[in-house]
Amino acid sequence: MNFLEMVFPNKCLLCGKNIKITELLCQSCLSELFRGPVPLREKNEFFDVYFYGRYESMLKKLILVYKNGHHWRLYKLISQLLLKTITRYQHDADFVTWVPSSFSSLESRGFDTMGLIAKSIGKSLNIKVVKILDSYAKSTKKGMSVSERLALAKESFTYIRKMYGRFILIDDVYTTGSTVKECVNLLRKSGVQKVYVYCVARA
């Protein structure tokens, strides 16, 4: 341990172990997180969804700390997890886009959680990142039934430009699928021909 680490101790954001001042997570947590992706895929009428893992244990902690703990620098790590999933399953996408944060979430967090990740993924894949969707959601989905989530999703998003081509759409957690389904519908209405959906976790 050097002098700086003695004066300014740094702890793993997930388990609390002492780590180097330049690190965010300890090696044990990183090793557990990078065991994926799991062979998890869900087919829908107009798209398939691919997942890095299940919304539990260390992966759940990572997502919650990133979204609710104001640790925006974790976007690079989550991008790496999604990239492992994207490269495992073939695609011929021309663009990357994302499920946008609501205005209230942007105000409270100070950043668009999936927007940062989308830009990182686009850079790694050398694919252009395009913002097509916007959110005006005024309510949280927590505790809602499937039908309530579906109704909320239909009132929460819109597309802001016409686009053509094949798109990767990314999101963090897929629960009922209502948000992703509505976003895919809007992308198709905007002119997009094909959508590949990749989510960090399946709840």
C-alpha positions in Angstrom: 0.0 0.0 0.0 1.4 3.3 -1.0 1.1 6.7 0.8 -1.9 7.9 -1.2 -3.8 4.7 -0.5 -3.0 5.1 3.2 -4.3 8.7 3.3 -7.1 8.2 0.8 -8.3 4.5 1.2 -10.3 3.2 -1.7 -12.8 0.4 -1.5 -14.5 -1.9 -4.1 -17.8 -0.4 -5.0 -19.5 -3.8 -4.8 -18.0 -5.7 -1.8 -16.1 -3.0 0.1 -12.6 -4.6 -0.1 -9.6 -2.3 -0.1 -8.3 -1.7 -3.6 -5.8 0.5 -5.4 -6.7 4.2 -5.7 -7.1 3.9 -9.5 -9.5 1.0 -9.4 -13.3 0.8 -9.1 -13.8 -2.9 -8.3 -11.6 -5.7 -6.8 -10.3 -8.6 -8.8 -12.7 -11.0 -7.1 -15.8 -9.1 -8.1 -14.4 -8.6 -11.6 -13.7 -12.3 -12.0 -17.3 -13.1 -11.0 -18.7 -10.5 -13.4 -16.7 -11.6 -16.4 -17.9 -15.2 -16.2 -20.7 -14.4 -18.8 -22.3 -14.2 -21.1 -24.8 -16.9 -20.3 -26.6 -18.7 -23.2 -29.8 -16.7 -22.7 -31.9 -15.5 -25.6 -35.6 -14.6 -26.0 -37.5 -14.6 -29.3 -40.2 -12.0 -30.1 -42.2 -11.4 -33.2 -40.0 -8.7 -34.7 -36.7 -9.1 -32.7 -34.6 -11.3 -30.5 -33.1 -10.3 -27.2 -29.7 -11.4 -26.0 -28.6 -11.1 -22.4 -25.3 -11.0 -20.7 -26.6 -12.6 -17.5 -29.5 -12.8 -15.0 -30.4 -9.8 -12.8 -29.0 -11.3 -9.6 -25.9 -11.4 -7.4 -23.0 -9.3 -8.5 -24.5 -8.3 -11.8 -27.5 -6.8 -10.1 -25.3 -4.9 -7.6 -23.2 -3.5 -10.5 -26.3 -2.2 -12.3 -27.8 -0.6 -9.2 -24.5 1.0 -8.1 -24.1 2.4 -11.6 -27.6 3.7 -11.9 -28.3 4.8 -8.4 -24.9 5.4 -6.8 -23.7 8.1 -9.2 -20.7 6.0 -10.3 -20.8 7.0 -13.9 -17.3 5.6 -14.6 -18.7 2.1 -14.4 -20.1 2.6 -17.9 -16.8 1.3 -19.4 -17.1 -2.0 -17.5 -20.7 -2.5 -18.4 -19.9 -1.8 -22.0 -17.3 -4.6 -21.9 -20.0 -7.0 -20.7 -22.4 -6.1 -23.4 -19.6 -6.2 -26.0 -19.0 -9.8 -25.0 -22.6 -10.6 -25.7 -22.8 -8.7 -29.0 -19.6 -10.4 -30.3 -20.9 -13.8 -29.4 -24.1 -13.5 -31.5 -23.7 -12.4 -35.1 -25.3 -9.3 -36.4 -24.9 -7.0 -39.4 -25.9 -3.7 -37.7 -25.1 -0.4 -39.2 -25.9 1.7 -36.1 -26.2 1.6 -32.3 -28.9 3.3 -30.3 -30.3 2.9 -26.8 -33.3 3.0 -24.5 -33.1 6.6 -23.2 -33.3 7.8 -19.6 -36.3 9.9 -18.6 -35.8 13.6 -17.9 -36.3 13.1 -14.2 -33.6 10.3 -14.2 -31.2 12.6 -16.1 -31.8 15.3 -13.5 -31.2 13.0 -10.5 -28.3 11.0 -12.0 -26.6 13.7 -14.1 -26.0 11.3 -17.0 -27.9 9.1 -19.5 -27.0 5.6 -18.2 -27.4 3.7 -21.5 -26.3 6.6 -23.6 -22.8 6.5 -22.2 -22.6 2.8 -22.8 -23.9 3.1 -26.4 -21.2 5.5 -27.3 -18.5 3.2 -25.8 -19.9 0.2 -27.7 -20.2 2.2 -31.0 -16.5 3.2 -30.7 -15.4 -0.4 -29.9 -17.4 -1.8 -32.9 -16.6 1.1 -35.2 -20.3 1.6 -35.7 -22.1 5.0 -35.7 -24.1 5.8 -32.6 -27.5 7.6 -33.3 -30.0 8.9 -30.8 -33.4 8.1 -32.3 -35.6 7.7 -29.2 -36.6 10.2 -26.5 -38.3 9.6 -23.2 -40.9 11.7 -21.4 -41.8 9.2 -18.7 -43.1 10.8 -15.5 -43.5 7.6 -13.4 -41.4 4.8 -12.1 -42.0 1.2 -13.2 -41.2 -0.2 -9.8 -44.1 -2.4 -8.4 -46.2 -2.2 -11.5 -48.0 -5.1 -13.1 -47.3 -6.3 -16.6 -50.4 -4.5 -18.0 -49.4 -1.3 -16.1 -45.9 -1.5 -17.5 -47.2 -1.9 -21.0 -49.5 1.1 -20.7 -46.7 3.2 -19.3 -44.2 2.2 -22.0 -46.7 3.3 -24.7 -46.9 6.7 -23.1 -43.2 7.2 -22.3 -41.3 7.2 -25.6 -41.2 8.8 -29.0 -38.9 8.8 -32.0 -37.2 12.0 -32.9 -36.0 11.3 -36.4 -36.5 9.0 -39.4 -33.8 6.4 -39.9 -33.1 3.5 -42.1 -30.8 0.5 -41.8 -30.1 -2.1 -39.2 -29.7 -1.2 -35.5 -28.4 -2.5 -32.3 -30.6 -1.4 -29.4 -29.2 -1.7 -25.9 -30.8 -1.5 -22.4 -29.9 -2.5 -18.9 -32.6 -4.7 -17.4 -35.3 -6.6 -19.2 -38.2 -7.5 -16.9 -41.5 -7.8 -18.7 -40.1 -6.6 -22.0 -42.6 -3.7 -22.3 -40.1 -1.0 -22.6 -37.9 -2.8 -25.2 -41.0 -3.8 -27.2 -42.3 -0.3 -27.4 -38.9 1.0 -28.4 -38.5 -1.6 -31.1 -42.0 -0.6 -32.4 -41.0 3.0 -32.6 -37.7 2.2 -34.3 -39.6 0.3 -37.0 -42.1 3.2 -37.4 -39.2 5.5 -37.9 -38.0 3.4 -40.8 -35.5 1.0 -39.3 -35.5 -2.4 -41.1 -33.9 -4.6 -38.5 -33.3 -4.4 -34.7 -30.9 -6.5 -32.6 -31.6 -6.1 -28.9 -28.9 -6.6 -26.3 -29.6 -6.2 -22.5 -27.2 -6.5 -19.6 -29.5 -8.6 -17.5 -32.7 -10.6 -17.6 -34.9 -10.1 -14.5 
